[in-house]
Amino acid sequence: MWLSKFQFLPRPIAKGISLRYNSPLLVRLTSTASNSQSNENITTQYSELSPLLVKQAEKYETELRELDKDLSSGIHFDVNKQKHHAKLSALTDTFSEYKEKLSELKGLKEMIAFDPSLRVEAEQEYMELVPKYETTSSRLINKLLPPHPFAEKPSLLELRPGVGGIEAMIFAQDLLDMYIGYANNKNWKYQIISKNENESGSGIIDAILSIEEPGSYDRLRFEAGVHRVQRIPSTETKGRTHTSTAAVIVLPQMGDESAKSIDAYERTFKPGEIRIDIMRASGKGGQHVNTTDSAVRLTHIPSGIVVSMQDERSQHKNKAKAFTILRARLAEKERLEKEEKERNARKSQVSSTNRSDKIRTYNFPQNRITDHRCGFTLLDLPGVLSGERLDEVIEAMANYDSTERAKDLLANS
């Protein structure tokens, strides 16, 4: 079987970054040349995509040429066809870049092996080109794989403290601030839909963050799971490191959730499927607390999902927010059930990248963040928690997920 012939190219440590995941889609080709002056053997190696993936990319190139012909002949493109054309254009541009860099690597390999006069320069150019080539390869793999069903959706992030008491609540607040900082760095619109603070101290009991940027779900879905922090709390007198956790749930926002459309959406449920309870808001105090029936609780009877909302003074707005969360939870539940059925049907041996237990560790004494699913480590906790370098962690996990999905796709081809 072709997959059994894979050889993995290790990722180097650079600038405090360690990438230890393997790329099962890449066949490793190795060439060895001898240095006549030092008699040292210098091994040069690079990786090529699976022939099946290359064939798929060539198929998209052909399809793009056909669309270009239609466009030049004046055939009208609707919105969907325009989007498809743009997607194919981006994919084929990346494929062209991949082929160009691969050709350069092959030429440099020949120089290193057969032209001693240019060997030093060729080796230097080769070392600079390999990381760029691998980045292009990863981008191409991402574009060739089928998109996530909710890839273009905005996202909802639910955060709750886990074990660790007040320290876990503080960590949940830190994660909320991290995602807000990440959204700010990307100029994404966001709003805190719900936030319950710890009344007896710092931190939060729970929070729901809405990121309204289309496609943000595809970027943030790998954040779902249990995040672990290791640090010395401010109240610790003996300098011991404590371990706490917080859970992050990432959901897609489905459709238009404005107050105007909520009544129409409510009517899409079968009679008796949703129970809506209206009650008075509770909390620390305020003019609308315990004085108006503005709080809303939705119960989806078939699944048992319950959503409560009281953040707004308006009952209608609370109902809109509650339906937003309910709809997202139902969509995610259906997706996970479908994926589970597909995995059972093909008896996959590949572990899911959506594991919920301890996906990531934030180690403050070592200034280290490690994603346990792909083995990525970054030595810059402040940079990640501010949101500025979170993209590097997400990118590593996205690349790992792509190679796992592509490996599974090739194994079942």
N, C-alpha and C positions, 0 to 999 in steps of 0.2 A: 504494500500500500504506500502511496506517495508520502503520506503524512509521517510514516515511520522513518523517513530519511531526513527529517529536519535536523539541522544543527543550529544552535542558538548563538547569537552574537551578543556578548555581554555589554551592558551599557557602562560607560566610564563615569567616574566621579569627577565633577567639575564645579568649581565655584560653590562648594558646600552642598552640592546636589548629588545624590546617589540614586541611580535608576537600576534596580535589580530585577526587573521583570524581563521575561524573554519574549521574543517575537516569533511565534510558531509559523507565520506565513512566509518567512524569508528563508530561501535556500542559501547556505553559506558557500561561497566560492573562494578558494584560497590559492594564491600563487606565491611561490618562494623564489627569491633571487639571491644570489651570492655576491657579496662585496669583495672584490678581488684584492683590495688593499688590506682589509682587516680580517678576511675569511669569516666574517660574521654572517649568519643567515638572517635576513630580514623578511618576515612574513607579512604580506599585504593581503587583506581580505575585505570583501564587500558582499552585500546581500541583495538578492533579486526577488521580486515578487513571484508568487506562484503563477505558472503558465495559465491556469484557469482564470485568475484575476486579470492577467494581462489580456486574455482573450475577451473577457467581459468589457474591459476598457476600450478595446478596439471596436467592439460592437457598438458602444456608445458614440465613438467617433463617427462611425458610418451613419448612425441615426442623426447626429448633429448635421452632417453634410446634407442629408435629405431635407432636414428642416430649413437649412440655409437656402437650399434651392427653392423651396416653397415661399420663403420670405422674399427672395429676390424676384420671384415671378409675380409678386403682388397679392398672394393669398393672405387673407385676413387671419391674424392670430388673436384668439380670445385670451383672457387673462390666464387661464390654466396653461395654455400652450406657450404663452410668453414666459411663465415661471419655469416650465419644463425646459424651454430653450436656454434660459439663463443658467439653470442647474447643469445642463449638459455642457454648456460653454465653460463653466468653472471646472467641471470634471476633466474635460479634454485639455484644458490649459495646464492643469496639474499633471496629467498624464504626459503631455509634451515635455514639461519640466523634468519629470521623472526619467523619461527616455534620454533627454539631453545630458543629465547628470550621470546616468548609468554609462552612456557612451564615453563621457569624459573619464570616468573611473577605469573603464576597460583600456582606454588609451594610456592612462598613467601607469596602469599595471604593466603594460607592454614596455613602456620606457624604463621602469624600474628593473625589469627582468633583462632587457636586451640592449640598453643604451647607458653604459656606465658614465658617460660624460654629462648626462642630464639627470642622473639618478637622484642626487641630493635635492635638486629643485623639484623633481617629480614627487619625491617622498613628502616634501613639505606641502606641496599643493594637494596631494592625496589626503593627508591628515586633515587639512582644512575643509576638504570637500565632503568627506564621509559624514560628518554630522548634518550638513545641509541636505545630503542625499537621503539620510534616514528620516529627517523631518518631512521631506517631500513624500517619501514612501508612506509614512504614517498618514499624512493628509489624503493621499490617494486611496488608501485602504478605507478611511472613514467615508469618503465619497462613494466608494463602490458598494459598500454594505447597504442593505435596506434600512431606511430611516426608522427611528422609533415612532410608533403610532401617534405619540403626542409630542413629537419633536418641535413642532411650531407653536406650541401652547405657552402662554404665560404660566407662572408657577405660584404655588402656595407652600410656605415652609412652616411647619408646626414644630415648636421646640418645647421640651419638657425636661426638668432635672431628673436624674436617675438616683443611683446610690451616692451617698456623701453628704446628705443634709444640706445645710446652708451653703457649703462650698460647692455642691452640685448646682444649687440655684444661681450662685454667682457665675459658674461656668456656663450655664444656659444663657445668662445675660451676655457673657463674653461672645458666645457664638452668634447671638442675635446681632450684636454690634458688628461682628465680623461680616455677616451677610449684608447688613446695611452699608458698611464701608465698601464691600465688593460692588454693590449696586451703584453707589455713588461714583466709584472709579470708572464704571462703564456707562455712566449717565443714564441708568435705567430708572424709570419711575417706580416707586414702591409706596406702600402704606402699611402701617401696623394695624391689622384688622382687630386684633384682640391682644391684650397684655394684662396679666394679673401679677402684680408685684408682691414680693414677700413683705408682709406688713410688719414683721418682727425684726427685719434686718435687710441686708442687701440681697440682690438677685431677683429672679422671677419664678413664679409657680408654673406658668405656661405662657406662651405667646404664639400668635399666628401672623406671619409676615407675607404680604401679597407683593409679588414682583410682577409688574404688568407688562414687561417687555416680551413680545412674541419670541419664542425660541429659548427663553430662559429656563424652561423646564428641562430641555435636552441638556443644557449646560450644568444644571444644578442637581440633576437626579442622582448623581453618584454621592451626594452629600447625605443621602438617607441612611440611617443606621445609628449605632451607639458610638458616640465620641467620648474618649477617655482623656482625662487630664491628670497629670502628676506634678504637684507643686507643693510648696510649704505655705499653708494658709497664714494670714496675718495674725490669727489668734493662736497659732502654734508657738509655745514657749520653749520647746526643746529642739526645734529645728528639724522635726521629722517631716518627711515627704508624705503627703496624703494622696490617695487615688479616688477620684470622683468621676461620675459619668453624666452625660446628658443625651437624650434621644432627639434625633431630627427626622421628621417625616416630610418628604417632598411630594407634592401632588400637582397634577396639571389643572389649570383653570379651564373649564369647559364653556366655550361660547360667551355670549353677552350676558353678564350678570348684573346689569344695571337695574335699578329699582323699577323702571318701566317694563322691563321684560320678565320680571319675576313672576307676575301673575300668569303670564302665558306659559312660563316654564312649569309652574305649579300644576297647571291643567294637563301637562303631559303625563303625570302619574295616574295610575289607575285609581278608581275610587277606593278609599280605605287603605291605600298603600302608605300614605303619609299622615301622621298625626301631628297637628300643630297646637302647641300649648302656649297661651299668652299669660304672662305673669308680671308682677311688679319687680323692677330691678332691685338688686341688693348690692351692698358695698359699703365703703367708708362713709358715704354721705353725699350731699349735693341736692340741688333742687329737684332733679328728676328721680332720685332714688327713693323707692318706697312710696311714691306719690302718683306715678302714672303706670299704666299697664304697657310698658314698652319692651320688656324682655320677651324673647321668643325661644322656644325649644322645639326642634323638629325631630321626629322619630320616624326613621324608615323601617316600617314593620317587617318586611321580608328579610332584611339583613341585620336588623337590630342596631343600626348605626344611629347615634343620638348626637345632635348638634345644638348647643345652647349659645345664644348671643344676646348681650345687653349693653354693648359699648355705646351705641347711639341712643339719643333721646327719642328718636323716631322709631315707632314699632315697624313701619314699613322698611326703613333702612336696615334694622336688625334682621328682619326677615330676609332681605336681599342678601346680606352677608352670610346668614345661616344657610341659605340655599346654595351660595357659592361653595361653601365648604362641603356641604352634603354631596353636591354634584361631583366635586373633585374626588372625594373619598370613594364614591360609587364607581367612578371611572377607573380609578387606580385598582380597586378591588376586582373589577371585571378583567382588567389587563393582567393582573397577577394570576388569576384563576386560569386565564387562557394560556399564559406562558407555562404554568404548571402542567396543564393537560398536554401541551406540545412536548414538554420535556419527558413526561411519562410515556408518550406515544413513541418517541424515538429512542427512549432509554439512554439519554445522554449521560456520559461519564464526566462531563465538564461541570465543575462546581459553579454555582451562580455567583455573579459579582454583586448581587444585591443582598448579601448576608447582613443580618441585622446586628450581630454582636461584635462590638469593638472593632469598627472599621478603621479607626484612626486614633493615634495617641499624640497628645500635646505634652511634651516633657519639658517643663520649665527649667529645672537644674541644668539640663544639657542643651537648652535652647534648640530643641529638636522637635520636628513634627514628622511622623511616620504613618503612611497609609499601609495597613497590613494586607490589603488585598493584592496590591501590585508591588509592594516592597519599596516604594518610593520614600526617600528621606530628604528633608530640607532643613538646613540649620539656620533658620531665621523665623523664630516664633512671632516676634513683633510684626514682621512684614506680612505674615499670613493672617494674624488676628486683626490687623488693620484692614485686611481685604486686598492690599496691594499685590501680594504674591500668592494669593489663593488660586489664581488661574494656573500657576505652575503645578500645583497639587492636582487640580481638576484635570489638567491636560494629561498628566501621567496616567491617571485612572481611565480617562477616555481612550487613550492609546491602548492600554491593557485590555479594556473591554472590547475594543475593535478587533484586536488580534484573537481574543478568545471567541468572539462571534464568528469571525472569518474562518478560524480553525474548525469550528463546528459546522459551518456552511460547507467547507471543502470536504469534511469527513462524510457528509451526507449527500454529496453531489454524485 
